[in-house]
Amino acid sequence: MENELFDMHAELCKTLSDPKRLRILYLLGGNEKSVSELVKQSGLRQANISQHLAILRQKGVVSTKRKGKLVLYRIAFPKMVKACNLIREVLLEQAEQKSKIFRDGKK
């Protein structure tokens, strides 16, 4: 069972390894949005957004809801946003540490 969990974890990390997919997740946050809303907010092309949403949906990261002809996307598991935010905080701390080391080295 533990090996299967590691495999699932690695597969999720592969799914989230694309910067455009991460941007989509941050734009969705805790909200539901249509493809056209994501296009406006991201500056990415509609075809590109749709392609990444299809991958995220296939991997269970996002889910959809129909409202008439409109398809709304949302993050399937809200803890995903918390996990991504935690990783982002670690990356910011690393960047600050590297910047401090660089500044200290120039003195």
N, CA and C atoms as an extended XYZ file, in Angstrom:
321
Properties=species:S:1:pos:R:3:atomname:S:1:resname:S:1:resid:I:1 pbc="F F F"
N         0.827       -1.200        0.000 N   MET     1
C         0.000        0.000        0.000 CA  MET     1
C         0.872        1.265        0.000 C   MET     1
N         1.954        1.237        0.782 N   GLU     2
C         2.820        2.415        0.858 CA  GLU     2
C         3.452        2.730       -0.487 C   GLU     2
N         3.881        1.694       -1.212 N   ASN     3
C         4.466        1.917       -2.537 CA  ASN     3
C         3.454        2.527       -3.494 C   ASN     3
N         2.208        2.094       -3.405 N   GLU     4
C         1.164        2.656       -4.257 CA  GLU     4
C         0.961        4.139       -3.944 C   GLU     4
N         1.043        4.485       -2.674 N   LEU     5
C         0.893        5.881       -2.275 CA  LEU     5
C         2.045        6.728       -2.821 C   LEU     5
N         3.259        6.191       -2.780 N   PHE     6
C         4.405        6.909       -3.362 CA  PHE     6
C         4.217        7.086       -4.868 C   PHE     6
N         3.708        6.050       -5.522 N   ASP     7
C         3.444        6.148       -6.961 CA  ASP     7
C         2.409        7.229       -7.252 C   ASP     7
N         1.339        7.262       -6.461 N   MET     8
C         0.290        8.270       -6.641 CA  MET     8
C         0.844        9.669       -6.402 C   MET     8
N         1.677        9.795       -5.385 N   HIS     9
C         2.284       11.081       -5.052 CA  HIS     9
C         3.150       11.573       -6.218 C   HIS     9
N         3.960       10.673       -6.744 N   ALA    10
C         4.833       11.032       -7.873 CA  ALA    10
C         4.008       11.427       -9.093 C   ALA    10
N         2.931       10.725       -9.346 N   GLU    11
C         2.065       11.023      -10.497 CA  GLU    11
C         1.412       12.396      -10.326 C   GLU    11
N         0.983       12.712       -9.115 N   LEU    12
C         0.394       14.031       -8.851 CA  LEU    12
C         1.441       15.125       -9.058 C   LEU    12
N         2.648       14.887       -8.575 N   CYS    13
C         3.713       15.876       -8.756 CA  CYS    13
C         4.014       16.089      -10.233 C   CYS    13
N         3.978       15.026      -11.033 N   LYS    14
C         4.179       15.173      -12.477 CA  LYS    14
C         3.075       16.030      -13.082 C   LYS    14
N         1.855       15.801      -12.641 N   THR    15
C         0.718       16.567      -13.153 CA  THR    15
C         0.876       18.042      -12.828 C   THR    15
N         1.399       18.345      -11.663 N   LEU    16
C         1.545       19.732      -11.219 CA  LEU    16
C         2.884       20.345      -11.622 C   LEU    16
N         3.671       19.638      -12.399 N   SER    17
C         5.009       20.136      -12.738 CA  SER    17
C         5.007       21.184      -13.846 C   SER    17
N         3.859       21.468      -14.415 N   ASP    18
C         3.777       22.471      -15.476 CA  ASP    18
C         3.371       23.822      -14.884 C   ASP    18
N         4.146       24.880      -15.124 N   PRO    19
C         3.827       26.202      -14.552 CA  PRO    19
C         2.445       26.723      -14.941 C   PRO    19
N         1.992       26.400      -16.138 N   LYS    20
C         0.661       26.862      -16.560 CA  LYS    20
C        -0.433       26.179      -15.755 C   LYS    20
N        -0.243       24.914      -15.442 N   ARG    21
C        -1.229       24.199      -14.615 CA  ARG    21
C        -1.249       24.762      -13.202 C   ARG    21
N        -0.087       25.091      -12.688 N   LEU    22
C        -0.043       25.701      -11.354 CA  LEU    22
C        -0.751       27.056      -11.354 C   LEU    22
N        -0.535       27.824      -12.410 N   ARG    23
C        -1.201       29.121      -12.522 CA  ARG    23
C        -2.724       28.935      -12.536 C   ARG    23
N        -3.192       27.933      -13.262 N   ILE    24
C        -4.627       27.645      -13.312 CA  ILE    24
C        -5.144       27.303      -11.925 C   ILE    24
N        -4.407       26.495      -11.185 N   LEU    25
C        -4.828       26.144       -9.826 CA  LEU    25
C        -4.925       27.373       -8.938 C   LEU    25
N        -3.938       28.254       -9.029 N   TYR    26
C        -3.974       29.475       -8.222 CA  TYR    26
C        -5.132       30.376       -8.632 C   TYR    26
N        -5.425       30.438       -9.915 N   LEU    27
C        -6.553       31.248      -10.369 CA  LEU    27
C        -7.882       30.669       -9.894 C   LEU    27
N        -7.968       29.350       -9.871 N   LEU    28
C        -9.193       28.726       -9.373 CA  LEU    28
C        -9.341       28.934       -7.872 C   LEU    28
N        -8.233       28.769       -7.142 N   GLY    29
C        -8.288       28.927       -5.692 CA  GLY    29
C        -9.458       28.147       -5.130 C   GLY    29
N       -10.319       28.815       -4.390 N   GLY    30
C       -11.494       28.164       -3.833 CA  GLY    30
C       -12.745       28.471       -4.621 C   GLY    30
N       -12.588       28.957       -5.853 N   ASN    31
C       -13.727       29.397       -6.657 CA  ASN    31
C       -13.974       28.489       -7.846 C   ASN    31
N       -15.161       28.634       -8.416 N   GLU    32
C       -15.490       27.980       -9.672 CA  GLU    32
C       -15.327       29.013      -10.778 C   GLU    32
N       -14.723       28.578      -11.881 N   LYS    33
C       -14.513       29.498      -12.997 CA  LYS    33
C       -14.691       28.762      -14.317 C   LYS    33
N       -15.112       29.515      -15.312 N   SER    34
C       -15.235       28.974      -16.660 CA  SER    34
C       -13.900       29.128      -17.384 C   SER    34
N       -13.805       28.463      -18.524 N   VAL    35
C       -12.598       28.577      -19.340 CA  VAL    35
C       -12.379       30.029      -19.744 C   VAL    35
N       -13.447       30.722      -20.141 N   SER    36
C       -13.287       32.115      -20.586 CA  SER    36
C       -12.792       33.010      -19.450 C   SER    36
N       -13.237       32.765      -18.222 N   GLU    37
C       -12.728       33.538      -17.077 CA  GLU    37
C       -11.245       33.266      -16.873 C   GLU    37
N       -10.858       32.005      -16.984 N   LEU    38
C        -9.441       31.650      -16.815 CA  LEU    38
C        -8.585       32.243      -17.924 C   LEU    38
N        -9.113       32.302      -19.136 N   VAL    39
C        -8.391       32.912      -20.254 CA  VAL    39
C        -8.141       34.387      -19.961 C   VAL    39
N        -9.181       35.102      -19.528 N   LYS    40
C        -9.052       36.533      -19.225 CA  LYS    40
C        -8.035       36.782      -18.123 C   LYS    40
N        -8.074       35.956      -17.086 N   GLN    41
C        -7.211       36.185      -15.924 CA  GLN    41
C        -5.776       35.719      -16.141 C   GLN    41
N        -5.578       34.744      -17.008 N   SER    42
C        -4.235       34.181      -17.177 CA  SER    42
C        -3.481       34.774      -18.357 C   SER    42
N        -4.217       35.241      -19.366 N   GLY    43
C        -3.564       35.711      -20.577 CA  GLY    43
C        -3.165       34.579      -21.510 C   GLY    43
N        -3.517       33.356      -21.142 N   LEU    44
C        -3.218       32.198      -21.986 CA  LEU    44
C        -4.328       32.024      -23.013 C   LEU    44
N        -4.021       31.326      -24.082 N   ARG    45
C        -5.030       31.068      -25.116 CA  ARG    45
C        -6.047       30.038      -24.621 C   ARG    45
N        -7.247       30.134      -25.159 N   GLN    46
C        -8.339       29.246      -24.758 CA  GLN    46
C        -7.987       27.778      -24.995 C   GLN    46
N        -7.392       27.495      -26.141 N   ALA    47
C        -7.029       26.113      -26.457 CA  ALA    47
C        -6.013       25.570      -25.452 C   ALA    47
N        -5.082       26.416      -25.045 N   ASN    48
C        -4.061       26.013      -24.085 CA  ASN    48
C        -4.675       25.746      -22.708 C   ASN    48
N        -5.559       26.644      -22.271 N   ILE    49
C        -6.246       26.464      -20.981 CA  ILE    49
C        -7.050       25.168      -21.007 C   ILE    49
N        -7.804       24.965      -22.084 N   SER    50
C        -8.643       23.767      -22.192 CA  SER    50
C        -7.809       22.495      -22.145 C   SER    50
N        -6.665       22.513      -22.797 N   GLN    51
C        -5.778       21.349      -22.801 CA  GLN    51
C        -5.291       21.031      -21.382 C   GLN    51
N        -4.854       22.060      -20.669 N   HIS    52
C        -4.358       21.835      -19.303 CA  HIS    52
C        -5.483       21.437      -18.347 C   HIS    52
N        -6.650       22.028      -18.520 N   LEU    53
C        -7.794       21.644      -17.684 CA  LEU    53
C        -8.175       20.187      -17.918 C   LEU    53
N        -8.083       19.730      -19.154 N   ALA    54
C        -8.395       18.332      -19.455 CA  ALA    54
C        -7.447       17.393      -18.714 C   ALA    54
N        -6.174       17.744      -18.682 N   ILE    55
C        -5.184       16.922      -17.963 CA  ILE    55
C        -5.477       16.956      -16.469 C   ILE    55
N        -5.728       18.148      -15.932 N   LEU    56
C        -6.018       18.270      -14.500 CA  LEU    56
C        -7.291       17.508      -14.128 C   LEU    56
N        -8.257       17.534      -15.010 N   ARG    57
C        -9.511       16.812      -14.748 CA  ARG    57
C        -9.277       15.303      -14.811 C   ARG    57
N        -8.538       14.859      -15.812 N   GLN    58
C        -8.248       13.432      -15.975 CA  GLN    58
C        -7.516       12.883      -14.745 C   GLN    58
N        -6.655       13.694      -14.164 N   LYS    59
C        -5.879       13.263      -12.999 CA  LYS    59
C        -6.615       13.506      -11.678 C   LYS    59
N        -7.838       14.034      -11.752 N   GLY    60
C        -8.642       14.212      -10.543 CA  GLY    60
C        -8.300       15.440       -9.726 C   GLY    60
N        -7.544       16.364      -10.311 N   VAL    61
C        -7.151       17.579       -9.584 CA  VAL    61
C        -8.273       18.609       -9.622 C   VAL    61
N        -8.966       18.699      -10.754 N   VAL    62
C       -10.122       19.593      -10.858 CA  VAL    62
C       -11.346       18.774      -11.218 C   VAL    62
N       -12.501       19.341      -10.884 N   SER    63
C       -13.769       18.729      -11.264 CA  SER    63
C       -14.617       19.799      -11.936 C   SER    63
N       -15.702       19.375      -12.554 N   THR    64
C       -16.538       20.302      -13.302 CA  THR    64
C       -17.982       20.251      -12.826 C   THR    64
N       -18.685       21.323      -13.165 N   LYS    65
C       -20.116       21.412      -12.904 CA  LYS    65
C       -20.723       22.163      -14.082 C   LYS    65
N       -21.822       21.655      -14.585 N   ARG    66
C       -22.519       22.319      -15.696 CA  ARG    66
C       -23.554       23.282      -15.166 C   ARG    66
N       -23.574       24.446      -15.791 N   LYS    67
C       -24.590       25.452      -15.510 CA  LYS    67
C       -25.142       25.869      -16.868 C   LYS    67
N       -26.166       25.152      -17.341 N   GLY    68
C       -26.649       25.362      -18.701 CA  GLY    68
C       -25.591       24.895      -19.676 C   GLY    68
N       -25.167       25.788      -20.564 N   LYS    69
C       -24.102       25.453      -21.535 CA  LYS    69
C       -22.715       25.709      -20.966 C   LYS    69
N       -22.672       26.401      -19.836 N   LEU    70
C       -21.396       26.779      -19.233 CA  LEU    70
C       -20.837       25.638      -18.388 C   LEU    70
N       -19.546       25.380      -18.538 N   VAL    71
C       -18.859       24.393      -17.709 CA  VAL    71
C       -17.974       25.152      -16.734 C   VAL    71
N       -18.181       24.908      -15.452 N   LEU    72
C       -17.382       25.558      -14.409 CA  LEU    72
C       -16.390       24.561      -13.836 C   LEU    72
N       -15.163       25.014      -13.647 N   TYR    73
C       -14.103       24.186      -13.087 CA  TYR    73
C       -13.826       24.618      -11.659 C   TYR    73
N       -13.489       23.654      -10.826 N   ARG    74
C       -13.099       23.932       -9.444 CA  ARG    74
C       -12.065       22.889       -9.015 C   ARG    74
N       -11.330       23.213       -8.001 N   ILE    75
C       -10.347       22.266       -7.474 CA  ILE    75
C       -11.099       21.163       -6.740 C   ILE    75
N       -10.793       19.932       -7.074 N   ALA    76
C       -11.529       18.786       -6.539 CA  ALA    76
C       -11.334       18.610       -5.033 C   ALA    76
N       -10.133       18.884       -4.558 N   PHE    77
C        -9.821       18.725       -3.139 CA  PHE    77
C        -9.200       20.027       -2.635 C   PHE    77
N        -9.921       20.800       -1.836 N   PRO    78
C        -9.411       22.101       -1.369 CA  PRO    78
C        -8.047       22.032       -0.682 C   PRO    78
N        -7.706       20.912       -0.096 N   LYS    79
C        -6.387       20.791        0.541 CA  LYS    79
C        -5.260       20.936       -0.474 C   LYS    79
N        -5.589       20.722       -1.750 N   MET    80
C        -4.594       20.879       -2.820 CA  MET    80
C        -4.073       22.314       -2.838 C   MET    80
N        -4.960       23.278       -2.630 N   VAL    81
C        -4.554       24.686       -2.597 CA  VAL    81
C        -3.637       24.925       -1.410 C   VAL    81
N        -3.978       24.367       -0.266 N   LYS    82
C        -3.132       24.514        0.928 CA  LYS    82
C        -1.751       23.909        0.689 C   LYS    82
N        -1.707       22.738        0.064 N   ALA    83
C        -0.425       22.080       -0.216 CA  ALA    83
C         0.421       22.923       -1.167 C   ALA    83
N        -0.199       23.450       -2.205 N   CYS    84
C         0.538       24.290       -3.161 CA  CYS    84
C         1.024       25.573       -2.490 C   CYS    84
N         0.198       26.152       -1.634 N   ASN    85
C         0.602       27.368       -0.919 CA  ASN    85
C         1.770       27.091        0.021 C   ASN    85
N         1.773       25.945        0.658 N   LEU    86
C         2.868       25.576        1.553 CA  LEU    86
C         4.174       25.420        0.770 C   LEU    86
N         4.103       24.776       -0.370 N   ILE    87
C         5.295       24.629       -1.218 CA  ILE    87
C         5.786       25.997       -1.668 C   ILE    87
N         4.846       26.870       -2.031 N   ARG    88
C         5.201       28.226       -2.471 CA  ARG    88
C         5.921       28.985       -1.352 C   ARG    88
N         5.447       28.829       -0.102 N   GLU    89
C         6.097       29.478        1.041 CA  GLU    89
C         7.529       28.975        1.211 C   GLU    89
N         7.729       27.679        1.054 N   VAL    90
C         9.077       27.108        1.159 CA  VAL    90
C         9.973       27.693        0.071 C   VAL    90
N         9.448       27.812       -1.145 N   LEU    91
C        10.238       28.366       -2.253 CA  LEU    91
C        10.605       29.820       -1.990 C   LEU    91
N         9.680       30.584       -1.428 N   LEU    92
C         9.985       31.978       -1.084 CA  LEU    92
C        11.064       32.059       -0.006 C   LEU    92
N        10.988       31.180        0.984 N   GLU    93
C        12.016       31.138        2.024 CA  GLU    93
C        13.376       30.787        1.426 C   GLU    93
N        13.398       29.830        0.507 N   GLN    94
C        14.652       29.460       -0.149 CA  GLN    94
C        15.216       30.639       -0.934 C   GLN    94
N        14.355       31.338       -1.647 N   ALA    95
C        14.803       32.489       -2.440 CA  ALA    95
C        15.364       33.581       -1.535 C   ALA    95
N        14.689       33.825       -0.406 N   GLU    96
C        15.180       34.827        0.545 CA  GLU    96
C        16.531       34.428        1.112 C   GLU    96
N        16.687       33.143        1.434 N   GLN    97
C        17.948       32.659        1.982 CA  GLN    97
C        19.077       32.806        0.959 C   GLN    97
N        18.801       32.443       -0.293 N   LYS    98
C        19.817       32.581       -1.346 CA  LYS    98
C        20.180       34.047       -1.556 C   LYS    98
N        19.180       34.906       -1.509 N   SER    99
C        19.409       36.338       -1.684 CA  SER    99
C        20.261       36.877       -0.544 C   SER    99
N        19.981       36.430        0.669 N   LYS   100
C        20.749       36.876        1.843 CA  LYS   100
C        22.196       36.401        1.728 C   LYS   100
N        22.396       35.173        1.324 N   ILE   101
C        23.752       34.633        1.168 CA  ILE   101
C        24.501       35.434        0.110 C   ILE   101
N        23.812       35.773       -0.991 N   PHE   102
C        24.424       36.557       -2.060 CA  PHE   102
C        24.806       37.936       -1.551 C   PHE   102
N        23.887       38.584       -0.823 N   ARG   103
C        24.176       39.945       -0.277 CA  ARG   103
C        25.320       39.887        0.728 C   ARG   103
N        25.307       38.902        1.606 N   ASP   104
C        26.360       38.770        2.605 CA  ASP   104
C        27.718       38.501        1.953 C   ASP   104
N        27.725       37.793        0.858 N   GLY   105
C        28.964       37.465        0.154 CA  GLY   105
C        29.580       38.679       -0.535 C   GLY   105
N        28.760       39.688       -0.815 N   LYS   106
C        29.261       40.889       -1.491 CA  LYS   106
C        29.841       41.896       -0.499 C   LYS   106
N        29.633       41.693        0.786 N   LYS   107
C        30.120       42.652        1.788 CA  LYS   107
C        31.586       42.508        2.022 C   LYS   107
